[in-house]
Amino acid sequence: MECRQSLLLVGLLAMVGCAHGFFRGDPVQTFKRMQFQGKRTMWSDVLVGQGPLYAVDRSVELNYPYNDIAASDTLKMQLAYDHEKFSSEWITVSDGNGNHLDVLTVELVYSGNEIHEIRHKYRYKQVEPHEPHPDRITVEYHWISEADTDTRMGLDFLFAAGCCVTVLVVFVTSSDNGDLSAKRAIVVPEYENPEARKPKIKKFLLFDKESEATGGRVIGDNDTESIVTNAEEEVLTRGWQGLRARKVEERPSDAKKGE
């Protein structure tokens, strides 16, 4: 029983929360009041046809009384939206010197089913004394979704992160290429009779990359996996040139063996 009551209470709270939210096209309750000759009027409803519709951009004509207002009087107006959660400052409609508010742009920032902020922008025009006194202004309602702002920030972050990752990959790749070139090895064949017309390959020797200091070092051959031949000791003690000199000395005996 208690569980059912709890579920019912949660459902009612959810319905109340949804009731306070807006859906696209819902009218947003708007009030206005005027100030002139040192007096202020009471708040009055703005007609649905002249007020904002949730998440719908549109332009309307907002009427205001002018019969009791002289051309030299200063006329101001204040607006309130969404049960007076948001209100504008006192907006000068006419300054008494011929400047009249022509277009009022209302920017409503929202996300989901809630309004978060409302901003106002003004554009005035000069009215000559012989022209009739305006009795209405153009109001442009422009809705701005916070999701668009968040998406733009997210794309900027992804772009910056992608640039950083690209630079890091290029740096790591260049470092790896340097390490591989430093560890490169060469394979040198060893012949049974180098002076023969078609010398027969006895085996292959694997040398470290040649350098001016060592001239290379034997690190393995095709007969063994990890045994280093006597040539390694020769290279380490006498250098690459010493190994070549030893091979030249051994060539006559190798030729006799071939015969």
C-alpha positions as CSV (number, residue, x, y, z in Angstrom):
1,M,0.0,0.0,0.0
2,E,2.7,2.4,1.0
3,C,4.6,1.5,-2.2
4,R,1.6,2.4,-4.3
5,Q,1.2,5.7,-2.6
6,S,4.8,6.6,-3.2
7,L,4.5,5.8,-6.9
8,L,1.4,7.9,-7.1
9,L,3.1,10.8,-5.4
10,V,6.1,10.5,-7.8
11,G,3.7,10.5,-10.8
12,L,1.9,13.6,-9.5
13,L,5.1,15.4,-9.0
14,A,6.3,14.5,-12.5
15,M,3.0,15.8,-13.9
16,V,3.3,19.0,-12.0
17,G,6.9,19.4,-13.3
18,C,5.7,18.9,-16.9
19,A,2.9,21.3,-16.4
20,H,5.3,24.1,-15.6
21,G,7.4,23.4,-18.7
22,F,6.8,24.7,-22.3
23,F,6.3,22.9,-25.5
24,R,7.0,24.3,-29.0
25,G,4.4,26.9,-29.9
26,D,3.0,27.4,-26.4
27,P,2.3,31.1,-25.7
28,V,4.6,32.6,-23.1
29,Q,2.6,34.8,-20.7
30,T,3.7,38.4,-21.1
31,F,2.7,41.6,-19.3
32,K,3.4,45.3,-20.0
33,R,3.0,48.6,-18.3
34,M,3.6,52.2,-19.4
35,Q,5.2,55.3,-17.8
36,F,4.6,58.9,-18.9
37,Q,4.0,62.3,-17.3
38,G,5.4,60.9,-14.1
39,K,2.8,58.2,-13.8
40,R,2.8,54.4,-14.3
41,T,0.0,52.2,-15.4
42,M,-0.9,48.9,-13.9
43,W,0.4,45.6,-15.4
44,S,-1.8,44.5,-18.3
45,D,-1.8,41.3,-20.4
46,V,-0.2,41.3,-23.8
47,L,-2.4,39.6,-26.3
48,V,-1.4,36.1,-27.4
49,G,-1.1,37.4,-31.0
50,Q,1.4,40.0,-29.8
51,G,3.4,37.9,-27.3
52,P,6.1,35.3,-27.8
53,L,5.4,31.6,-28.7
54,Y,7.9,29.1,-27.2
55,A,10.8,28.3,-29.5
56,V,9.1,30.1,-32.5
57,D,10.8,33.0,-34.2
58,R,8.3,35.7,-35.4
59,S,7.6,39.4,-35.7
60,V,4.5,41.1,-34.4
61,E,3.1,44.7,-34.0
62,L,2.7,45.8,-30.4
63,N,0.2,48.6,-29.9
64,Y,0.4,51.2,-27.1
65,P,-1.9,54.1,-26.1
66,Y,-0.9,57.5,-27.5
67,N,-4.1,59.6,-27.2
68,D,-3.2,61.2,-23.9
69,I,0.5,61.6,-24.7
70,A,1.9,64.8,-26.2
71,A,4.6,64.7,-28.8
72,S,7.0,66.3,-26.3
73,D,6.3,63.8,-23.5
74,T,8.7,60.9,-22.7
75,L,7.0,57.5,-23.0
76,K,8.6,54.4,-21.5
77,M,7.5,50.8,-21.4
78,Q,8.4,47.7,-19.3
79,L,7.7,44.1,-20.2
80,A,7.6,40.9,-18.0
81,Y,7.6,37.3,-19.1
82,D,6.7,33.8,-17.8
83,H,4.8,34.8,-14.7
84,E,7.1,37.8,-14.1
85,K,10.2,35.6,-13.8
86,F,11.9,37.8,-16.3
87,S,11.4,41.5,-16.8
88,S,13.0,44.2,-18.9
89,E,14.3,47.6,-17.8
90,W,12.3,50.7,-18.6
91,I,12.4,50.9,-22.4
92,T,12.2,54.4,-23.9
93,V,9.5,54.3,-26.6
94,S,9.6,58.1,-27.3
95,D,12.1,60.6,-25.9
96,G,10.0,63.7,-26.6
97,N,12.5,65.0,-29.2
98,G,11.2,63.0,-32.2
99,N,13.1,59.8,-31.6
100,H,10.7,56.8,-31.4
101,L,11.4,53.1,-30.9
102,D,11.0,51.4,-34.3
103,V,12.0,47.8,-33.7
104,L,12.4,46.0,-30.4
105,T,14.3,42.7,-30.7
106,V,13.6,40.2,-27.8
107,E,16.2,37.4,-27.6
108,L,15.0,34.4,-25.5
109,V,17.6,31.9,-24.4
110,Y,16.1,28.4,-23.7
111,S,16.9,24.7,-23.5
112,G,14.5,21.8,-23.2
113,N,11.2,23.3,-21.9
114,E,12.6,26.2,-19.9
115,I,13.6,29.8,-20.5
116,H,16.9,30.8,-19.0
117,E,17.5,34.4,-20.1
118,I,15.8,37.2,-22.0
119,R,17.7,40.1,-23.6
120,H,16.4,43.2,-25.4
121,K,17.8,45.2,-28.3
122,Y,16.5,48.5,-29.6
123,R,16.4,50.4,-32.9
124,Y,15.1,53.9,-33.1
125,K,14.0,56.2,-35.9
126,Q,13.5,60.0,-36.2
127,V,9.9,61.2,-36.7
128,E,9.3,64.7,-38.1
129,P,6.9,67.1,-36.3
130,H,4.4,67.0,-39.2
131,E,4.4,63.2,-39.2
132,P,1.7,61.3,-37.3
133,H,2.6,60.1,-33.8
134,P,3.4,56.3,-34.0
135,D,1.0,54.1,-32.0
136,R,2.8,50.8,-32.4
137,I,6.2,49.2,-32.5
138,T,7.6,46.1,-34.2
139,V,8.6,43.4,-31.8
140,E,10.9,40.6,-33.1
141,Y,11.1,37.5,-31.0
142,H,14.3,35.5,-31.6
143,W,14.8,32.2,-29.7
144,I,18.4,31.0,-29.0
145,S,18.9,27.4,-28.0
146,E,21.6,26.7,-25.4
147,A,22.1,23.3,-27.0
148,D,23.5,25.1,-30.1
149,T,26.0,26.9,-27.9
150,D,27.1,23.7,-26.1
151,T,27.4,21.9,-29.5
152,R,29.7,24.6,-30.9
153,M,31.9,24.5,-27.8
154,G,32.1,20.7,-28.0
155,L,33.1,20.9,-31.7
156,D,35.8,23.4,-30.8
157,F,37.1,21.2,-28.1
158,L,37.2,18.1,-30.3
159,F,39.1,20.1,-33.0
160,A,41.7,21.3,-30.5
161,A,42.1,17.8,-29.1
162,G,42.4,16.3,-32.6
163,C,45.2,18.8,-33.4
164,C,47.1,17.9,-30.2
165,V,46.7,14.1,-30.9
166,T,48.0,14.6,-34.4
167,V,51.1,16.5,-33.3
168,L,51.8,13.8,-30.6
169,V,51.5,11.0,-33.2
170,V,53.8,12.8,-35.6
171,F,56.4,13.3,-32.8
172,V,56.2,9.7,-31.6
173,T,56.5,8.4,-35.2
174,S,59.5,10.5,-36.0
175,S,61.2,9.3,-32.7
176,D,60.5,5.7,-33.6
177,N,61.9,6.1,-37.1
178,G,65.1,7.5,-35.6
179,D,65.4,4.5,-33.2
180,L,64.9,2.1,-36.1
181,S,67.5,3.7,-38.3
182,A,70.0,3.6,-35.5
183,K,69.3,-0.2,-35.0
184,R,69.3,-1.2,-38.6
185,A,71.4,-4.2,-39.5
186,I,72.9,-5.5,-42.8
187,V,73.4,-9.1,-44.1
188,V,76.8,-9.9,-45.7
189,P,77.3,-13.3,-47.5
190,E,80.5,-15.3,-46.8
191,Y,81.8,-17.4,-49.7
192,E,83.7,-20.7,-49.6
193,N,86.0,-19.6,-52.5
194,P,85.7,-15.9,-53.2
195,E,88.1,-16.1,-56.2
196,A,86.1,-18.7,-58.1
197,R,84.1,-17.8,-61.2
198,K,80.8,-18.7,-59.5
199,P,81.6,-18.5,-55.8
200,K,79.5,-20.7,-53.6
201,I,77.9,-19.0,-50.6
202,K,78.9,-20.7,-47.4
203,K,76.8,-18.7,-45.0
204,F,75.4,-15.2,-44.2
205,L,76.7,-12.9,-41.5
206,L,74.4,-10.4,-39.8
207,F,76.2,-7.1,-39.0
208,D,75.2,-4.1,-37.0
209,K,74.9,-0.9,-39.0
210,E,78.4,0.2,-40.1
211,S,79.8,3.2,-38.3
212,E,83.1,5.1,-38.6
213,A,84.0,4.0,-35.1
214,T,83.6,0.2,-35.3
215,G,83.0,-0.6,-38.9
216,G,80.3,-3.0,-38.0
217,R,79.9,-5.9,-35.6
218,V,78.8,-9.5,-36.3
219,I,75.7,-10.3,-34.3
220,G,74.7,-13.7,-35.8
221,D,74.8,-16.0,-38.9
222,N,72.6,-18.4,-40.6
223,D,74.2,-21.4,-38.9
224,T,73.5,-20.3,-35.3
225,E,70.9,-18.2,-33.7
226,S,72.9,-16.4,-31.0
227,I,76.6,-17.6,-31.3
228,V,79.0,-14.8,-32.3
229,T,81.9,-16.0,-34.4
230,N,85.6,-15.2,-34.0
231,A,85.1,-12.4,-36.4
232,E,83.3,-10.5,-33.7
233,E,86.4,-10.6,-31.4
234,E,88.5,-9.6,-34.4
235,V,86.3,-6.6,-35.1
236,L,86.2,-5.6,-31.5
237,T,90.0,-5.7,-31.1
238,R,91.4,-4.7,-34.5
239,G,88.4,-3.1,-36.1
240,W,86.7,-3.7,-39.5
241,Q,90.0,-3.1,-41.4
242,G,91.7,-5.8,-39.3
243,L,89.0,-8.3,-40.2
244,R,89.4,-7.6,-43.9
245,A,93.2,-8.0,-43.6
246,R,92.8,-11.4,-42.0
247,K,90.5,-12.5,-44.8
248,V,93.0,-11.4,-47.4
249,E,95.7,-13.5,-45.6
250,E,93.4,-16.6,-45.6
251,R,92.6,-16.4,-49.3
252,P,95.6,-18.4,-50.6
253,S,95.0,-21.3,-48.3
254,D,91.3,-21.3,-49.2
255,A,92.2,-21.4,-52.9
256,K,94.4,-24.5,-52.3
257,K,91.6,-26.2,-50.4
258,G,89.3,-25.6,-53.4
259,E,91.8,-27.3,-55.7
